[in-house]
Amino acid sequence: MGVIDRRVNTAVEAWLAWLPKWEPAAYRARSRICRRCTGSPVLVASGIPDATPHQVKHALVSRVQRIVDRLVDDYTQENLPMLHAELTGADLWRVGGYDPAAGLDPEFDGLDPDPEPVADDQPFLFTMAGLAEESRPDPPLPRPPLSAAEKDQLRREIQLADLRAADVGNEVCFALMGHRPRISAAIDRFVEPQVRAMLDELSRQLEPPA
């Protein structure tokens, strides 16, 4: 078993261990589109049905996406010095402020930490995003502009990083396809009964009185 197969297996095992704890009432619905899950090839590779609750899908997508991100980061650090320097500089600027997403479990990774406002005329006193913006350190002094040769090199390294991300993503999705039976069985066991119970309760509430 290769590195990617081992990491995908670990991610699926962690998701399977988390899934029995999932409850519909514990997660609020959102009308905003999730940029991480929408159109994600991870969902296609996993075989998760479209009608599955978003939080269930998001928890798996986030765990798998972390594998891709880590492998691309390692490749960038080892082989793409200029791109690595650019990314490191941007990360250093963000360090030191308040980050509401720091330390969150994978099932919350990438989600907006703020609830949606009830109405436009009833804004929140504060938001997590607002606190993060207020505590962000001052931006660094501008660096000297890149030369034409440095710009060309940076473009080449960005292209190489994109190619590496695509290759790793394909390998990860291929490895994930081997876990489809376990993923499907877990959803049938832990998710579908709760969804059916919720729909049954809703149907009873909508029935006219006798």
Residue frames as qw, qx, qy, qz and C-alpha x, y, z in Angstrom:
[[0.000, 0.889, 0.458, 0.000, 0.00, 0.00, 0.00],
 [0.445, 0.414, -0.008, 0.794, 1.43, 3.37, -1.06],
 [0.146, -0.111, -0.383, 0.906, 1.51, 6.65, 0.84],
 [0.374, -0.089, -0.180, -0.906, -1.68, 7.98, -0.73],
 [0.637, -0.246, -0.674, -0.280, -3.57, 4.72, -0.16],
 [0.462, -0.239, -0.673, 0.525, -2.53, 4.72, 3.51],
 [0.004, 0.092, 0.239, -0.967, -3.56, 8.34, 4.02],
 [0.498, -0.148, -0.386, -0.762, -6.90, 7.89, 2.29],
 [0.617, -0.263, -0.742, 0.001, -7.56, 4.78, 4.37],
 [0.302, -0.203, -0.555, 0.748, -6.78, 6.74, 7.54],
 [0.214, -0.005, -0.023, -0.977, -9.08, 9.58, 6.47],
 [0.599, -0.208, -0.558, -0.535, -11.95, 7.19, 5.73],
 [0.546, -0.252, -0.740, 0.301, -11.45, 5.39, 9.04],
 [0.110, -0.143, -0.387, 0.904, -11.60, 8.72, 10.89],
 [0.405, -0.065, -0.238, -0.881, -14.78, 9.68, 9.02],
 [0.629, -0.226, -0.704, -0.241, -16.38, 6.32, 9.78],
 [0.414, -0.240, -0.671, 0.566, -15.56, 6.80, 13.47],
 [0.068, 0.104, 0.180, -0.976, -17.12, 10.28, 13.43],
 [0.342, -0.186, -0.578, -0.717, -20.27, 9.39, 11.48],
 [0.422, -0.451, -0.786, 0.037, -22.16, 7.62, 14.32],
 [0.232, -0.413, -0.421, 0.773, -21.94, 10.87, 16.31],
 [0.048, -0.093, -0.332, -0.937, -23.66, 12.88, 13.60],
 [0.112, 0.574, 0.756, -0.295, -27.17, 14.15, 14.34],
 [0.217, 0.625, 0.449, 0.601, -29.27, 16.41, 12.10],
 [0.296, -0.909, -0.286, -0.070, -30.23, 18.67, 15.00],
 [0.636, -0.549, 0.052, 0.540, -26.59, 19.35, 15.86],
 [0.369, -0.093, 0.400, 0.834, -25.86, 21.18, 12.60],
 [0.309, 0.673, 0.270, -0.616, -27.69, 24.21, 11.26],
 [0.628, 0.506, 0.494, 0.324, -28.66, 24.35, 7.62],
 [0.169, -0.564, 0.167, 0.791, -27.10, 27.06, 5.46],
 [0.609, 0.719, 0.290, -0.167, -28.32, 28.65, 2.27],
 [0.097, 0.824, -0.471, -0.300, -24.82, 29.64, 1.14],
 [0.910, 0.345, -0.230, -0.013, -23.11, 27.36, -1.34],
 [0.712, -0.567, 0.345, 0.229, -20.16, 25.45, 0.11],
 [0.401, 0.793, -0.411, -0.204, -17.18, 26.23, -2.10],
 [0.224, -0.471, 0.853, 0.001, -15.34, 23.16, -0.85],
 [0.534, 0.126, 0.826, -0.132, -18.02, 20.61, -1.64],
 [0.603, 0.662, 0.172, -0.410, -19.70, 22.06, -4.72],
 [0.695, 0.653, -0.281, -0.109, -18.42, 20.18, -7.74],
 [0.321, -0.645, 0.693, -0.041, -15.86, 18.28, -5.67],
 [0.665, 0.289, -0.650, -0.227, -14.56, 15.15, -7.44],
 [0.026, -0.220, 0.873, -0.434, -14.14, 13.63, -3.97],
 [0.609, 0.129, 0.439, -0.648, -17.92, 13.26, -3.70],
 [0.774, 0.388, -0.313, -0.390, -18.07, 11.53, -7.07],
 [0.419, 0.391, -0.810, 0.129, -15.24, 9.18, -6.14],
 [0.201, -0.151, 0.788, -0.562, -16.77, 8.37, -2.75],
 [0.249, -0.285, -0.855, -0.356, -20.16, 7.50, -4.24],
 [0.032, 0.344, 0.614, -0.709, -22.00, 9.54, -1.61],
 [0.175, 0.651, 0.689, 0.264, -25.56, 10.24, -2.88],
 [0.116, 0.438, 0.103, 0.886, -26.40, 13.85, -3.72],
 [0.495, -0.657, -0.294, -0.486, -29.25, 13.88, -1.20],
 [0.697, -0.272, -0.475, 0.463, -26.91, 13.10, 1.71],
 [0.263, -0.944, -0.161, 0.116, -26.84, 15.94, 4.28],
 [0.408, 0.833, -0.242, 0.285, -24.11, 18.44, 3.56],
 [0.374, -0.761, 0.490, -0.200, -22.29, 18.07, 6.88],
 [0.901, -0.108, 0.417, 0.047, -21.81, 14.35, 6.26],
 [0.759, 0.568, 0.103, 0.302, -20.34, 15.03, 2.84],
 [0.097, 0.920, -0.249, 0.288, -18.27, 17.99, 4.02],
 [0.656, -0.625, 0.421, -0.047, -16.62, 15.96, 6.77],
 [0.876, 0.057, 0.390, 0.277, -15.25, 13.47, 4.25],
 [0.534, 0.772, 0.076, 0.337, -14.32, 16.06, 1.61],
 [0.166, -0.926, 0.285, -0.182, -12.35, 18.09, 4.16],
 [0.754, -0.451, 0.466, 0.110, -10.39, 15.08, 5.38],
 [0.811, 0.300, 0.364, 0.346, -9.51, 14.03, 1.85],
 [0.325, 0.902, 0.010, 0.284, -8.69, 17.58, 0.76],
 [0.432, -0.832, 0.349, 0.015, -6.19, 17.84, 3.62],
 [0.834, -0.100, 0.443, 0.313, -4.30, 14.93, 2.07],
 [0.592, 0.647, 0.250, 0.411, -4.03, 16.72, -1.26],
 [0.040, -0.974, 0.090, -0.206, -3.05, 20.01, 0.36],
 [0.638, -0.658, 0.378, 0.134, -0.34, 18.41, 2.48],
 [0.806, 0.081, 0.431, 0.399, 1.23, 16.52, -0.42],
 [0.429, 0.786, 0.179, 0.409, 1.21, 19.60, -2.64],
 [0.282, -0.938, 0.179, -0.090, 2.72, 21.69, 0.18],
 [0.759, -0.417, 0.418, 0.274, 5.50, 19.14, 0.62],
 [0.709, 0.397, 0.373, 0.447, 6.19, 19.11, -3.11],
 [0.169, 0.936, 0.072, 0.300, 6.25, 22.90, -3.22],
 [0.478, -0.834, 0.272, 0.051, 8.65, 23.14, -0.31],
 [0.766, -0.259, 0.485, 0.333, 11.04, 20.61, -1.80],
 [0.592, 0.246, 0.552, 0.533, 10.94, 21.58, -5.48],
 [0.185, 0.764, 0.366, 0.498, 9.49, 25.07, -5.99],
 [0.470, -0.252, -0.357, 0.767, 11.59, 27.54, -3.98],
 [0.007, -0.145, -0.092, -0.985, 10.17, 30.78, -5.35],
 [0.521, -0.441, -0.477, -0.554, 6.53, 29.76, -4.96],
 [0.658, -0.402, -0.566, 0.291, 7.29, 28.40, -1.49],
 [0.321, -0.096, -0.243, 0.910, 8.85, 31.73, -0.52],
 [0.240, -0.283, -0.253, -0.893, 5.81, 33.63, -1.78],
 [0.646, -0.455, -0.535, -0.298, 3.38, 31.41, 0.10],
 [0.613, -0.291, -0.504, 0.535, 5.45, 31.46, 3.26],
 [0.139, 0.075, -0.109, 0.981, 5.55, 35.24, 3.22],
 [0.447, -0.372, -0.339, -0.739, 1.77, 35.42, 2.91],
 [0.715, -0.402, -0.572, 0.015, 1.33, 32.92, 5.76],
 [0.479, -0.126, -0.417, 0.762, 3.67, 34.85, 8.04],
 [0.120, -0.256, -0.040, -0.958, 1.59, 37.98, 7.56],
 [0.632, -0.411, -0.396, -0.524, -1.55, 36.15, 8.68],
 [0.667, -0.227, -0.617, 0.350, 0.10, 34.65, 11.77],
 [0.215, 0.003, -0.405, 0.889, -0.52, 36.55, 14.98],
 [0.418, -0.154, -0.057, -0.893, -4.13, 37.61, 14.46],
 [0.574, 0.036, 0.659, -0.484, -7.27, 35.88, 15.64],
 [0.329, 0.158, -0.775, -0.515, -8.23, 32.95, 13.45],
 [0.696, -0.092, 0.329, -0.631, -11.73, 31.56, 14.18],
 [0.903, 0.245, -0.258, -0.240, -11.01, 28.51, 12.00],
 [0.232, 0.552, -0.762, 0.247, -7.81, 27.50, 13.83],
 [0.141, -0.196, 0.892, -0.382, -7.95, 24.10, 15.44],
 [0.736, 0.115, 0.125, -0.655, -11.36, 23.14, 14.09],
 [0.640, -0.014, 0.767, 0.029, -12.13, 19.49, 13.44],
 [0.168, -0.052, 0.709, 0.683, -12.15, 18.48, 9.75],
 [0.104, 0.586, 0.792, 0.134, -15.96, 18.41, 9.57],
 [0.018, -0.906, -0.277, 0.318, -15.97, 22.16, 10.20],
 [0.435, -0.348, 0.373, 0.742, -12.93, 22.94, 8.05],
 [0.142, 0.138, 0.569, 0.798, -13.72, 25.47, 5.35],
 [0.123, -0.714, -0.673, -0.147, -17.15, 26.38, 6.70],
 [0.018, -0.633, 0.027, -0.774, -18.15, 29.95, 7.49],
 [0.315, -0.139, -0.753, 0.561, -17.85, 30.30, 11.30],
 [0.212, 0.118, 0.255, -0.936, -20.55, 32.98, 11.39],
 [0.324, 0.477, 0.808, -0.121, -24.28, 32.20, 11.24],
 [0.139, 0.430, 0.491, 0.744, -26.35, 33.82, 8.56],
 [0.125, 0.038, 0.312, -0.941, -28.11, 37.02, 9.70],
 [0.260, 0.473, 0.802, -0.256, -31.81, 36.70, 10.38],
 [0.332, 0.858, 0.386, 0.075, -32.56, 39.93, 8.49],
 [0.517, 0.472, 0.005, 0.714, -30.65, 42.75, 6.87],
 [0.176, -0.750, 0.042, -0.636, -31.96, 45.23, 9.43],
 [0.773, -0.604, 0.125, -0.150, -30.87, 43.05, 12.37],
 [0.581, 0.563, -0.536, 0.240, -27.07, 42.81, 12.12],
 [0.820, -0.336, -0.363, 0.289, -25.00, 40.96, 14.69],
 [0.339, -0.928, 0.106, 0.116, -23.15, 42.98, 17.31],
 [0.091, -0.690, 0.672, 0.254, -19.96, 41.27, 16.14],
 [0.945, 0.272, -0.104, -0.150, -18.91, 38.41, 13.88],
 [0.835, -0.318, 0.299, 0.335, -15.99, 36.02, 13.97],
 [0.644, 0.474, 0.242, 0.550, -14.85, 37.29, 10.60],
 [0.006, -0.929, -0.020, -0.370, -14.97, 40.85, 11.94],
 [0.647, -0.722, 0.234, 0.071, -12.90, 39.94, 14.98],
 [0.837, 0.004, 0.306, 0.454, -10.35, 38.25, 12.76],
 [0.437, 0.709, 0.174, 0.526, -10.10, 41.31, 10.54],
 [0.260, -0.935, 0.063, -0.234, -9.68, 43.65, 13.52],
 [0.703, -0.611, 0.340, 0.134, -6.86, 41.56, 15.00],
 [0.851, 0.396, 0.110, 0.327, -4.99, 41.04, 11.74],
 [0.519, -0.525, 0.108, 0.666, -1.46, 42.44, 11.96],
 [0.252, 0.820, -0.149, -0.493, -0.34, 45.28, 9.75],
 [0.890, 0.441, 0.066, 0.098, 0.69, 44.13, 6.29],
 [0.704, -0.322, 0.205, 0.598, 4.41, 43.85, 5.66],
 [0.057, 0.731, -0.243, -0.635, 6.31, 46.50, 3.77],
 [0.817, 0.551, 0.026, -0.169, 6.15, 45.98, 0.01],
 [0.729, -0.286, 0.450, 0.428, 9.03, 44.00, -1.38],
 [0.027, 0.511, -0.482, -0.711, 11.01, 45.01, -4.44],
 [0.794, 0.397, 0.011, -0.461, 9.19, 44.09, -7.66],
 [0.816, -0.065, 0.538, 0.202, 10.12, 40.82, -9.29],
 [0.006, -0.489, 0.572, 0.658, 12.31, 40.87, -12.34],
 [0.714, 0.320, -0.295, -0.548, 11.03, 39.52, -15.63],
 [0.464, 0.261, -0.846, 0.023, 13.05, 36.32, -15.12],
 [0.100, -0.018, 0.813, -0.574, 11.67, 35.89, -11.59],
 [0.615, 0.225, 0.182, -0.734, 8.11, 36.38, -12.83],
 [0.681, 0.312, -0.562, -0.350, 8.64, 33.72, -15.49],
 [0.277, 0.179, -0.904, 0.272, 10.04, 31.33, -12.91],
 [0.328, 0.070, 0.617, -0.712, 7.12, 31.97, -10.56],
 [0.709, 0.262, -0.118, -0.644, 4.65, 31.28, -13.36],
 [0.587, 0.271, -0.755, -0.113, 6.41, 28.00, -14.19],
 [0.086, 0.094, -0.867, 0.482, 6.39, 26.95, -10.55],
 [0.528, 0.137, 0.352, -0.761, 2.68, 27.77, -10.22],
 [0.737, 0.282, -0.397, -0.468, 2.00, 25.60, -13.27],
 [0.435, 0.222, -0.859, 0.154, 4.04, 22.76, -11.77],
 [0.188, -0.014, 0.717, -0.671, 2.16, 23.08, -8.47],
 [0.672, 0.206, 0.060, -0.709, -1.16, 22.96, -10.32],
 [0.681, 0.281, -0.633, -0.240, -0.06, 19.84, -12.22],
 [0.207, 0.158, -0.879, 0.400, 1.05, 18.20, -8.98],
 [0.417, 0.064, 0.499, -0.757, -2.29, 19.05, -7.35],
 [0.750, 0.245, -0.216, -0.575, -4.18, 17.53, -10.29],
 [0.563, 0.264, -0.784, 0.001, -2.08, 14.36, -10.23],
 [0.020, 0.077, -0.819, 0.568, -2.41, 13.93, -6.47],
 [0.553, 0.114, 0.257, -0.785, -6.14, 14.66, -6.65],
 [0.751, 0.227, -0.457, -0.420, -6.62, 11.95, -9.27],
 [0.438, 0.185, -0.850, 0.228, -4.64, 9.42, -7.22],
 [0.187, -0.029, 0.654, -0.732, -6.54, 10.28, -4.07],
 [0.680, 0.156, 0.038, -0.716, -9.92, 9.94, -5.80],
 [0.691, 0.231, -0.652, -0.208, -8.89, 6.62, -7.33],
 [0.234, 0.119, -0.855, 0.447, -7.87, 5.34, -3.89],
 [0.379, 0.026, 0.441, -0.813, -11.14, 6.61, -2.40],
 [0.693, 0.115, -0.382, -0.600, -13.19, 4.63, -4.91],
 [0.498, 0.088, -0.857, 0.097, -12.02, 1.43, -3.22],
 [0.010, -0.089, -0.721, 0.687, -13.82, 2.52, -0.04],
 [0.412, -0.146, -0.309, -0.845, -17.21, 3.03, -1.67],
 [0.603, -0.313, -0.712, -0.175, -18.85, -0.08, -0.16],
 [0.424, -0.307, -0.604, 0.601, -17.90, 0.92, 3.39],
 [0.045, 0.051, 0.064, -0.996, -18.97, 4.53, 2.84],
 [0.485, -0.206, -0.491, -0.693, -22.33, 3.47, 1.41],
 [0.588, -0.329, -0.735, 0.078, -22.95, 0.97, 4.22],
 [0.286, -0.219, -0.477, 0.802, -22.15, 3.59, 6.87],
 [0.237, -0.039, -0.109, -0.965, -24.56, 6.11, 5.35],
 [0.584, -0.259, -0.627, -0.446, -27.31, 3.48, 5.16],
 [0.577, -0.310, -0.691, 0.305, -26.73, 2.56, 8.80],
 [0.345, -0.382, -0.404, 0.756, -26.18, 5.90, 10.51],
 [0.034, 0.162, -0.113, -0.980, -27.53, 8.66, 8.27],
 [0.305, -0.213, -0.659, -0.654, -30.55, 7.39, 6.35],
 [0.358, -0.508, -0.774, 0.126, -32.54, 6.28, 9.45],
 [0.190, -0.478, -0.331, 0.791, -32.16, 9.74, 10.98],
 [0.114, 0.105, -0.359, -0.920, -33.16, 11.46, 7.75],
 [0.336, -0.335, -0.784, -0.400, -36.22, 9.22, 7.38],
 [0.321, -0.533, -0.668, 0.408, -37.22, 9.87, 11.00],
 [0.080, -0.362, -0.080, 0.925, -36.89, 13.60, 10.46],
 [0.234, -0.040, -0.548, -0.802, -39.02, 13.47, 7.30],
 [0.354, -0.427, -0.827, -0.091, -41.64, 11.32, 9.05],
 [0.230, -0.516, -0.498, 0.658, -41.84, 13.82, 11.90],
 [0.056, 0.235, -0.185, -0.952, -42.20, 16.66, 9.42],
 [0.283, -0.218, -0.744, -0.564, -44.99, 14.79, 7.61],
 [0.316, -0.518, -0.764, 0.220, -46.87, 14.29, 10.88],
 [0.135, -0.462, -0.251, 0.840, -46.60, 18.00, 11.66],
 [0.154, 0.157, -0.393, -0.893, -47.98, 18.92, 8.24],
 [0.145, -0.350, -0.899, -0.219, -50.94, 16.56, 8.42],
 [0.343, -0.434, -0.103, -0.827, -54.26, 18.38, 8.93],
 [0.284, -0.140, 0.745, -0.587, -55.98, 17.72, 12.27],
 [0.066, -0.253, -0.948, -0.182, -58.52, 14.94, 12.27]]
